[in-house]
Amino acid sequence: MQVSTPISNALLKELKVYDTLEITGVIYTGRDAVLPKIVKLAENNRLNEIGIDLNGSAVFHTAVSVAGIGPTSSNKLEIEGSIPALSKAGVKIHIGKGSLGKNTVEALKEYNSVFAVTPPVTALLTSTVVDKRIAAFPQEGMEALHMLQVVKFPVIIAVAHGKSIFDK
């Protein structure tokens, strides 16, 4: 299914585990170093200070380097810990790899957000990026918050509405 950011609540309600999407639009990136900083700004209603709006957004758990982009493990403490707060702040799709804990699955359900996985194929993912810039925290280098403009970025819904592909 082709989708564009910002993602609507109506679309999120339709998504099911194993649905495949191709995202076009803006995707923010972040991982261990920057996501806790974004959470603090969101919790204090200060995201406007860095000029980003998370409503209907997608966040990809990655760093951006000259080598390209690829998913990092989303179940790292700092990354998974950011998912509930960022969902509450308006992020609709979290993109990464790995299973998430039960509390995170419930938080995604509560805030009408989903978790998607993407194949760890750096060349494929990097080919979808048509523009990129550092959005905040440039001192973090490749782990800064980046804003990527993408076309047909492939993901598979892994967690939606309290269901997870990782459940046995």
N, C-alpha and C positions, 0 to 999 in steps of 0.2 A: 504494500500500500504506500502510495506517495503521500507524505505529509510535509507541511511547512511550519516553521516557527514564526510566531508564537503558537503553541499548541493549545487548543481549546479544551475546556472541561467536557464538552459534548463528545469530542473525539476520544478523550481518555476513557470515558464510560464505555465506549464500544470496544476497546482493545482487550484482547485475551492473551493468555500465555501461549507462546509459540507463534504469534502473529509476527510477520516480517514487515519492516518499515524501511523506507528510504527517505531520510530527512534532508530537506533543503532549507537553508536559512542560516541563522546564527546558532552556533553551539559554543558555550563557554567551556573552558578546560580548567581543571584543577586537580590537585592531589594533596598529599600529606601536609606540605608546607603552607598552602594557601587556603584550602577549604575551611579550616578552623577560623581564619581571619574573616572570611566571607560570612560565616555563621555569626560571629560577633557583630559585624556591621548590620546584618539582617535583624538580629535580636534587639539591637539598639536603634532600629529604623534609620540607619545611616548609609544605606546602599547608594543613595543619591550622591554621596561624597565622592564615589568613584565612577559615577555616571552609568550605572547599569540597572536594568529592570529585570528582575527574575521572573516576573509573571508570564507564565506560558513558556518558559525557557527550557533548554536542555543543557545538562552539564556532563561532560565526558571526563572520566577519571584517567587523565594522562598528563604527561609533560609534553612540551612542544620543543623539538630540537631540530637541528639541520638534518638529522637522520630520519626524521618523520615523526609520526604519531602512532601509538599503539596503546591498548588498554592496560592499566595497572590493576592490581587486585583491589576490588572495591570493599572487601571485608577487612582491610587494615583499620585499626581503631580510629584514626583521625578521619579517614574517608567515610567509613560506615557511620561513624558518629555524627557526621555532618548531614546525612541524608534526611533525617526527620526535620531538622530545623530549616534546611533549604527547601524541602517540600512545603513546609508551612509558609515559607517566604515566596512561594510561587513556582518553584522548579517543577516541571511536569514529567520530564524524562531524565533519569540518571543512567549514564552509560558506562559500563566497565566490564569486569569479568569476575567470576567467583560467586559463591553462594552468599546470601545475606541471612542474618539472624532473624528469629521469629519476631522480636520487637520491631526491627526495621521493616519487616514485611507488613506488620500491623500499622506502623506509621505511614507507610506508603498508601495503604488502603484508606486510612483516616483523612489524608490530605489529597486524595484523588490523584496520586502520582504513580508512576511505574518505574521499574528498573529494567533496562535492556542490556543485553550482552552483544558484543560485536566480535567478529573473528579477529584474533591477534595477527592480522596480516598487514603489516605496516605499509607496504607499497600500495595496497588496495585503498586503505583508509586515507593515506596522504594524497592519493590521486583525486579525492573528492573535495579537497581544500582549494578554493579559488582566491581566497584572501585571508590574511591573518594579521592581528596586531595585539600588542600587550594591552589589556584592559585595566589592570591594576597590579600593584606590587612588583614592579620591574626588578627590584633588588633580589627577588627569588630566582632570577635567571630563567631557565627553561621550565621551572615549576611556577612561574608567575601565572596570574589569571590571564588567559588569552581569550580573545574572541575570534572564532574561526567562521568564515563564510563558507558553507559547504553546499555541494550539489549531490544528491542521491547517496548520502552517507548511510551505509547498511547496518541495521540492528535487528535483533530478535527480542521480542518481549519475554523476559525471564520471570518477572514478578508483576502481577496485576490483581487488584481487588482481593488481596489476601491469599492468592494462590501463587505457587512458585514451582518452576521446573526442577528445583533442587529438592523438593519434598519427595520422600520415598513412598 
